[in-house]
Amino acid sequence: MTGEITTIETLDQPDEKTGAPRVVIVGAGFGGLAAARELGNTDIDVTVIDRRNHNLFQPLLYQVATAALSPADIAEPIRRTLGRFHNIKVMLAEVTGIDTAAKTVHLDYGADVAYDRLVVATGSEYNYFGHEDWRAAAPGLKTIHEARLIRQRLLLAFEKAELSQDPEEKKALLTSIIIGGGPTGVEMAGAIAELGRFMISRDFRKLEPDHMRVILIEAGPRILSAFPESLVAYAQRALEKMGVEVMTNLPVESVSKDEVVAGPHRFRTGCVIWGAGVKASPAAGWLGIEGKAGGRIPVEPDLSIAGHPDIYAIGDTALGLSDDGKPLPALAQVAKQQGGYIGKALRRKLLDGKDSPPFRFNNRGNTAVVGHKAAIFDFGTWRLKGRIAWYLWALVHVYLLVNFEKRLLVSTQWAWRYVSRQRGARLIDENAASFVPSSTQRTET
């Protein structure tokens, strides 16, 4: 967002009447919102800055991309979420830098925001490992725009295949390729397989389920590397039963909109999706420090940044350590717990002058859904798979949604899908590029 303001102004100067301490939170994801809520309706002046006007439940974006949910089901305006807190201001802006000496945050339209304490919760983005030109051809799943783009390409590919007179072109259009065998890649592969077979069997007259291919490519030796081998074996069997081709030890060499080259294979495709890894936001660069492990900022036990005791990093931006010294995973539950912790800690420190004990992560398990009534759940000491794990996955994800309205809406949608197998969000933008394939013969039907 680029404005025409050239004179830099500093916003949120200390309130001489109240002397309220100023906390600035950059990012309104799981961590940022959790921190803001803990600071809500207190004698602290809180400013939340985000480049989007909505918070987004990213774990369910793949369901938007595969027409199971609409974007509004998993997103809500930040002002609505935080509107009940009288001491919280929301700013739609993009942060371009941080002046640690002046204690100000630079915004893209020329203004600065002053802070006494700063919480950096800017999340992560997909890592294309030096191939940024692949991003346009193979979008990831971090934003509503990307989810809509994937849905558009998937649905258009089926429409083109229905019209095509060329068997090879039809086969290529019905081939979807997912790059990356982590939870996002596995969830997308299963969801696309279910969506495609449902649509072909019900809605299309010139397509057969056997025409469809869903290929999941992983450069490593196995998919779902963070899960135990027994759960991985179950997930792979479930995917293959759904018709997904799982290919491991296969690094990708080139990607274009209609072709992927991986090892000795050259795949023609109608849709490519990226899920091969993430990197932190550029927040480390704003602070002039070197990020670790994908650009994440190392943090102290209280989530502050070494050398900057008034600045904290949480969520995917931060590189925190668990009790056993291992890096905390980039998961929603980590960000939410860190946000809640830092909000309470700042409230105690700024209002009562009391320190808080170090942050400790309470691991509530790691989960991935494979398909309809199939999921895996790893609690460390015990594990679940199959239908029970799927029910538990659904309960956890409904609980993590931002409010009761979204929980009720998504639960209702899922219940209807469970019974009818219908997908209600299969809409194609009428302004999309012409989708008539080159081989199509225009005939009356």
Secondary structure, 3 states (H helix, E strand, C coil): CCCCCCCCCEECCCCCCCCCCEEEEECCCHHHHHHHHHHCCCCCEEEEEECCCEEECHHHHHHHHCCCCCHHHCEEEHHHHHCCCCCEEEEECCEEEEECCCCEEEECCCCEEECCEEEECCCEEECCCCCHHHCCCCCCCCCHHHHHHHHHHHHHHHHHHHHCCCHHHHHHHCEEEEECCCHHHHHHHHHHHHHHHHHHHHCCCCCCHHHCEEEEECCCCCCCCCCCHHHHHHHHHHHHHCCEEEECCCCEEEEECCEEEECCEEEECCEEEECCCEEECCHHHHCCCCCECCCEEECCCCCEECCEEEEEECHHHEECECCCCCECCCCHHHHHHHHHHHHHHHHHHHHHCCCCCCCCCCCCCEEEEEECCEEEEECCCCEEEEHHHHHHHHHHHHHHCCCHHHHHHHHHHHHHHHHHCCCCCCCCCCCCCCCCCCCCCCCCC
